Amino acid sequence: MHILIIEDEIQLCRSIAEGLRMDGYEADTCFDGNEGLELCMTENYDLILLDLNLPGIDGLELLKQFRKTNTSTPVLILSARGQIQDKVEGLDLGANDYLTKPFHFEELEARIRSLTRRKFIQENICLSCGQIHFDTRTRKTCINSEELLLTRKETALLEYFLLNQNRIISPEEMIEHIWDGSVNSFSNSIRVHISSLRKKLRSALGFDPIQNKIGQGYILMEEIQ
């Protein structure tokens, strides 16, 4: 999952990003309202964490403008404004959730899990495809009850495949949702990580559930056709 954090407290912003990356998410950071709005409008994020007190345009104005063109991307407001009217205004403008500062990182993680599962209409914390089972809370993968050790990037790839199984996923889509802004479509990073993930799955399952569709992308299928 690719998350944008718009927060002018630089240390807090970087701390949140570091924690999310350790959880297996890709996180971009931004400390200014104008830049944040531009990123929202030009990039494809799975979730936006939005502070309200921002230099440039403030968070509520940013949210208002963003929702004119995008009504589906979840937005979680992070703000020191704890008054009920602030929360009501933020939610009325299109925020999906509101977390008041200071907060525990564990609560932020839980809110993010809830919002991303809601986006993909995924009610269970466990994603499955045949013998593959992935726990979105613990970030652990099991094959027939045996844990499969994956790197952070392999875990992010598998999670996205499981959320979009039986559908071809292009390299460009993977870059948008699984990599940060430092990777482009010409990078060999995608092929390297997918190849490593496929090798581990093939070893554990006895077959490769991820197929390469030449010129289109990759697809995860429960049964190979």
C-alpha positions, 0 to 999 in steps of 0.5 A: 500500500502506498500512503502519503503523509502531509504533516508540517511537523517534520520529525513527526512526519518522518517518524510516522513514515518510518513506522509505516515502512517497517509495517510494510507500507510505502510512505511519501512525506510532504510538509506543505499544503500546496505541495500536498495538494499537487501530490494528491492530484498527480499521484495515485495513493491508497491512503492519505494522512492529512494534518490540518495546520499546514503552511500554504493552504490548510488541511481543510481547504486541501481536502475540499479541493481534493474531493472535487476530483477524487471521492474514493481515496481514503483520507485520515485527518491527524490533527491537534484540533480536538473540538467536535466542530473540527471533527464534524467539519473534516468529516463533512468535507470528505474525510473518512476518519479523524485521529486527534494528536497526540496519539499512539502509533498502534491506534494509527496502525489500526485506523489504517488497517480499517480504512485500507480493508474498507477500500478493498472491501476486505472484511477479514484480517486474513487474505487467502488464495488457495494454500496461501494465507496472509495476516494483514495485522501481523504481516505474516504469510503461511503456506499450509500453516507453515510460516513463509519468510518474506522480505518487506517488499515481497510482503507488500507485493504478495498483499497487493496480489492477494487483494487483486487476485485473478486480475492482471496487474501492470508494472505501472500499477505496482509502482503506484501502490507498492513503491515510493517515488524513487522508482520509475517504470524502467527500474529493474527492481520490480522484476527482481522482487517479483522473481524472488517472491515467485521462487519462494512461493514455488518452493513452498507450493510446488508450483508458481501461482503468479503468472507473467502475461507478456506485455501486460503484467502479472496475475495471481491465480489459485489454480493454474490454467 
